[in-house]
Amino acid sequence: METSTATLEEAAGWSRRNLIGLFTAGESHDALNASFNESLEKKTRFTKNADEHLLVKWTMEVLCYGLTLPLDRDTVKLCVDVYTDWLMALGSPKDSTPPPISREPNLYVQKILRHLSSLFLSRWDQQSPVYLSLCQQVLHAVQSLARENATMSRDTWETLLHFLLHINHAMLAPPTAAGGVVSDLSVAVLLEVWLLSCARCFPSRSLWQMCRQMLSSWRHQAAVVQQWSRVVAALTSRLLLLNFGPSFPPFKVPDEDAALIPADLDDERIPHTWFRFLHLFSNPVELVGDSLDEAFRGDVQLPKIFFRAIKGISLLVDAFLGVQVSSDWLAMDQSLSGGAAHVSVLSCFPPSVGRDVAVAVVKPLAAGLGNPNICSLLRTERQ
């Protein structure tokens, strides 16, 4: 697999190779400062004329290059402020939004997302509080764009998902633990936006394949297994209600996790979404097996992450068997820091549902995780 930086530079498209990047360093700064003084600090006012598209194009060249500059001045922040404002052109555009963007918001939002990828390129000052704050600002803006907008075209949805995949890959693929608020937020936003896309513009097969391939290289990050487990559990809760009705023992998840499932996600899409999300994590045995990449061997977190993944799958098996678990089951996240996991069994398997039927339902889950014996490994013996 290519390095995360190379992948992100390809996704960014413009990056450091735009027109301003062809100048010398001094000329680039002069052009940038002149453009900011003339346009950006005046809220980028545009008038209707034949050249307005060229003005927007030039301004976006400036903004794209500005995102790659050091953080010792306010330039990068100003670029992020302008672009996060312009992203809202699809929903509630501001008065300062240039007319060309207001008229063709999908086209320009796609370009803006490609440019914003430049912010997440590897840089020496990426641990700076200012940089982390700017990354959070972009992630929150993208989250709002997906939540509040119902007019995005398929191309825009796909560009948005590509953007989130590539920036997550840049942060999470390296063998060192990412940690931190930004990486945790980035994973959460990716999965939430992906769910929203399932409701409004179901991702293509190639996007699902890309997501599975990339996510398999992030599994050494604790945030990935935690967020994936939350989403799959919430989808399972909805799936059981849909398939077995209210008489089947409910699989209760915290309200904040249940809220991850979009209200407008059609019932007919629930099984497909659940099945594909379940497969995103691939086979968790690869985290501790002989096939483990050399770069990850010796990582003391991997056994804990493996346990977290297997425990989450075990709860799904319990849910299909009709065994209720307490709504605070996510307390088992303590296992990642050495704490003991505890799951409370609240009821036995309901007599109204045949055990053989429930086991038959669970078999596809087991087979899909790459280990045909996983049910026998995970299923708790009931007396």
VOZA-997302 format. One record per residue (C-alpha): residue number from 1; residue in one letter; z, x, y. Coordinates in pm, whole numbers. Each point is the difference from the previous one (the first is absolute). Last residue first. Example, Ala and Ser with C-alpha at 12.3 -4.5 7.8 and 13.67 -1.06 7.14 Angstrom:
BEGIN
   num   residu        z        x        y
     2        s      714     1367     -106
     1        a       66     -137     -344
//
This chain:
BEGIN
   num   residu        z        x        y
   383        q     3124    -2746    -2403
   382        r     -247      124      256
   381        e     -143      351      -24
   380        t     -116      126      336
   379        r     -376       42       18
   378        l      -98      333      151
   377        l     -100      220     -291
   376        s     -132     -284     -213
   375        c     -204     -122      294
   374        i     -125      353       70
   373        n     -155       39     -342
   372        p     -361      -54      108
   371        n       35      266      272
   370        g     -275        9      263
   369        l      162     -231      251
   368        g     -259     -269      -68
   367        a      105      -33     -362
   366        a      354      -86       97
   365        l      -97     -258      261
   364        p     -255     -152     -236
   363        k      277      -35     -263
   362        v      245     -179      232
   361        v     -159     -343      -38
   360        a        5       32     -379
   359        v      369       86       17
   358        a       60     -319      199
   357        v     -186     -211     -255
   356        d      190      159     -290
   355        r      329      -78      172
   354        g      -88     -369       19
   353        v       89     -163      329
   352        s      233     -299        7
   351        p      278      208     -155
   350        p       31      202      320
   349        f       61      374      -56
   348        c      355       77       92
   347        s      145      -28      345
   346        l      148      206      280
   345        v      -72      354     -120
   344        s      121      228      278
   343        v     -191      319       66
   342        h      185      316       97
   341        a     -141      340       82
   340        a      231      296       33
   339        g      -29      228      295
   338        g     -178      336      -18
   337        s     -200      -21      319
   336        l     -302     -167     -154
   335        s      231     -216     -208
   334        q      125     -160      320
   333        d     -324     -195       -1
   332        m      178     -207     -266
   331        a      133     -213      282
   330        l     -344     -160      -11
   329        w      140     -243     -255
   328        d      191     -182      274
   327        s     -152     -335      -97
   326        s      176       19     -335
   325        v     -212        3     -312
   324        q     -113     -305     -191
   323        v     -129       40     -353
   322        g     -306     -215      -62
   321        l     -186      250     -215
   320        f     -255       42      279
   319        a      281       93      240
   318        d      154      241     -248
   317        v     -337      176      -34
   316        l      -27       22      378
   315        l      352      143       13
   314        s      -99      267     -251
   313        i     -298       91      219
   312        g      235       64      293
   311        k      228      206     -222
   310        i     -299      203     -119
   309        a     -107       77      358
   308        r      352       90      112
   307        f       53      218     -308
   306        f     -325      186       70
   305        i      109       51      361
   304        k      331      142     -122
   303        p     -178      228     -248
   302        l     -241      109      277
   301        q      264       87      260
   300        v       89      339     -149
   299        d     -352      129       59
   298        g      -25      288     -249
   297        r     -356      -82      -91
   296        f     -185     -161      288
   295        a     -254      275       76
   294        e      -77       43     -371
   293        d     -133     -354      -21
   292        l      175     -217     -257
   291        s     -211      -51     -313
   290        d      289      111     -222
   289        g      193     -311       96
   288        v      260      -64      270
   287        l     -191     -180      274
   286        e     -283      -84     -240
   285        v      238     -241     -172
   284        p      -38     -220      311
   283        n     -345     -114     -122
   282        s     -210     -137      287
   281        f      185      -89      323
   280        l     -290     -215      123
   279        h      -12     -194     -329
   278        l      273     -247       95
   277        f     -167      -54      336
   276        r     -324      -96     -178
   275        f      168     -246     -236
   274        w      208     -161      274
   273        t     -300      -43      231
   272        h     -211     -154     -274
   271        p      282     -233     -109
   270        i       78     -105      361
   269        r     -360      -64      103
   268        e      -16     -353     -142
   267        d      325      -88      176
   266        d     -156       76      337
   265        l      162      264      223
   264        d       54     -188      328
   263        a      378       47        1
   262        p      -51      373      -31
   261        i      222      167     -262
   260        l      222      250      182
   259        a      239     -284       85
   258        a      128        7     -358
   257        d      115      356       65
   256        e      194      -92      315
   255        d      150     -298     -184
   254        p      142      223     -273
   253        v     -142      -66     -347
   252        k       88     -274     -245
   251        f     -188      -33     -327
   250        p       41     -370      -65
   249        p       98     -135     -342
   248        f     -291     -226     -105
   247        s       50     -365       98
   246        p     -170       59      337
   245        g     -345       53     -151
   244        f     -119      238     -270
   243        n     -320      152      142
   242        l       46      -42      376
   241        l      373       61       -1
   240        l      -52      306     -218
   239        l     -276      131      227
   238        r      207      -34      319
   237        s      289      202     -144
   236        t     -246      250     -144
   235        l     -160       49      342
   234        a      340       73      154
   233        a       82      244     -281
   232        v     -336      175       39
   231        v       54       38      376
   230        r      354      136      -27
   229        s      -90      237     -283
   228        w     -292      144      200
   227        q      226       57      301
   226        q      262      187     -202
   225        v     -252      194     -209
   224        v     -180      121      312
   223        a      311       77      204
   222        a      127      242     -267
   221        q     -305      227       32
   220        h     -112      160     -328
   219        r     -223     -304      -54
   218        w     -233      104      283
   217        s     -286      137     -213
   216        s      -25     -323     -201
   215        l      -16     -183      333
   214        m     -331      169       78
   213        q     -173     -100     -322
   212        r      142     -352        5
   211        c     -102      -50      363
   210        m     -350      133      -65
   209        q      -42     -231     -298
   208        w      122     -299      201
   207        l     -242       92      279
   206        s     -290       29     -246
   205        r       83     -343     -143
   204        s      -26     -157      344
   203        p      305     -117      188
   202        f       58     -378       31
   201        c      -59     -113      358
   200        r      268     -240      122
   199        a      274      -20     -263
   198        c      -65      330     -177
   197        s      -43      159      344
   196        l      351     -111       91
   195        l      126      163     -319
   194        w     -177      324       92
   193        v      152      -19      347
   192        e      347      -22     -154
   191        l      -70      284     -245
   190        l     -132      234      270
   189        v      273      -94      248
   188        a      276       79     -251
   187        v     -158      334      -92
   186        s      -33       98      368
   185        l      352     -113       83
   184        d      147      227     -267
   183        s     -218      290      117
   182        v      101      -59      362
   181        v      374      -41      -59
   180        g       51      326     -182
   179        g      -62      123     -350
   178        a     -312      198      -83
   177        a      114      184     -312
   176        t     -213      310      -57
   175        p     -291      -28     -242
   174        p     -246     -100      275
   173        a     -151     -347      -65
   172        l      239     -201      218
   171        m      -84       71      364
   170        a     -377       53      -15
   169        h      -38     -259     -273
   168        n      184     -254      211
   167        i     -239       71      288
   166        h     -296      -42     -233
   165        l      108     -324     -162
   164        l       96     -159      332
   163        f     -338       76      158
   162        h     -191     -115     -308
   161        l      193     -329        9
   160        l      -84      -49      368
   159        t     -366       88      -54
   158        e      -16     -250     -286
   157        w      155     -273      214
   156        t     -238       82      285
   155        d     -305      -15     -227
   154        r      119     -332     -143
   153        s       18     -144      351
   152        m      327      -51      181
   151        t       43     -346      149
   150        a      342     -101     -137
   149        n      213      241      197
   148        e      377       -6       32
   147        r      117      187     -307
   146        a     -281      253      -33
   145        l        0      103      367
   144        s      379       -3       11
   143        q       16      249     -288
   142        v     -263      219      166
   141        a      204        3      321
   140        h      320       78     -192
   139        l     -174      291     -175
   138        v     -138      135      328
   137        q      339      -13      173
   136        q      169      160     -301
   135        c     -246      289       15
   134        l       71       37      372
   133        s      377       11      -61
   132        l      -42      265     -269
   131        y     -204      210      242
   130        v      259      -30      276
   129        p      284       83     -240
   128        s     -188      320      -92
   127        q      -39       57     -373
   126        q     -380       -9       32
   125        d        0      291      248
   124        w     -206      243     -211
   123        r     -270     -252      -80
   122        s     -142     -164     -314
   121        l     -228     -289       96
   120        f      182     -327       64
   119        l     -113      -40      361
   118        s     -362       46     -105
   117        s       19     -319     -207
   116        l       24     -181      334
   115        h     -370       68       51
   114        r     -102     -184     -316
   113        l      224     -290       99
   112        i     -156      -10      346
   111        k     -352      -11     -145
   110        q       86     -296     -223
   109        v      170     -171      294
   108        y     -320       48      199
   107        l     -226     -184     -243
   106        n      249     -277      -65
   105        p       66      -56      371
   104        e     -361      -53      106
   103        r       24     -199      325
   102        s      352      111       90
   101        i      -91      362      -76
   100        p     -308      -17      224
    99        p      212     -165      274
    98        p      250      289       20
    97        t      360     -105      -79
    96        s      212       27      316
    95        d       48     -377       17
    94        k      161        9     -343
    93        p     -163     -122     -318
    92        s      194     -251     -213
    91        g     -123       16     -356
    90        l     -294      224      -76
    89        a       38      188      330
    88        m      350       95     -114
    87        l     -130      335     -120
    86        w      -78       79      365
    85        d      368       17       87
    84        t       72      233     -294
    83        y     -290      216      119
    82        v      122       28      357
    81        d      360       80      -92
    80        v     -109      253     -265
    79        c     -218      186      250
    78        l      281       -3      259
    77        k      243      137     -258
    76        v     -241      281      -87
    75        t      -41       97      366
    74        d      369      -14       95
    73        r       46      377      -12
    72        d      139      251     -250
    71        l     -128     -213     -288
    70        p     -288      226      -97
    69        l     -352     -148       -1
    68        t     -160     -181     -296
    67        l       36     -353      143
    66        g     -171      113      320
    65        y     -324       63     -187
    64        c      -17     -362     -111
    63        l      101     -126      343
    62        v     -268      200      179
    61        e     -273     -107     -241
    60        m      130     -357       39
    59        t      -44       30      376
    58        w     -358      117      -51
    57        k      -83     -295     -226
    56        v      166     -245      237
    55        l     -199      136      293
    54        l     -321       -7     -204
    53        h       63     -364      -88
    52        e       64      -76      369
    51        d     -328      157      110
    50        a     -200     -315       67
    49        n      270     -145      219
    48        k      305     -219      -28
    47        t      287      191      147
    46        f      250      208     -190
    45        r      352       90       95
    44        t      164      255     -227
    43        k      363      -75       86
    42        k      -23      218      311
    41        e      179      282     -182
    40        l     -269      -22     -265
    39        s     -304        8      221
    38        e      -26      262      273
    37        n      306      211      -67
    36        f      -48      -27     -374
    35        s     -366       92       18
    34        a       69      299      223
    33        n      281      117     -225
    32        l     -218      -18     -309
    31        a     -295      172      156
    30        d      222      281      130
    29        h      183       29     -334
    28        s     -328       22     -190
    27        e     -143      253      244
    26        g      301      226      -51
    25        a      -14      -25     -379
    24        t     -375       61       -6
    23        f     -218     -306      -33
    22        l     -134     -135     -330
    21        g      329     -184      -63
    20        i      -79     -218      300
    19        l     -305     -132     -182
    18        n      182      -90     -322
    17        r       74      245     -282
    16        r      376       17       39
    15        s       52     -337     -166
    14        w     -313     -213       14
    13        g      -10     -117     -360
    12        a      370      -59      -43
    11        a      -59      -72     -367
    10        e     -154      342      -60
     9        e      287      164      182
     8        l      240     -203     -212
     7        t     -149      118     -325
     6        a        1      363      112
     5        t      365      -27      103
     4        s      103     -168     -326
     3        t     -156      274     -209
     2        e     -283     -105     -223
     1        m       78     -126     -352
//
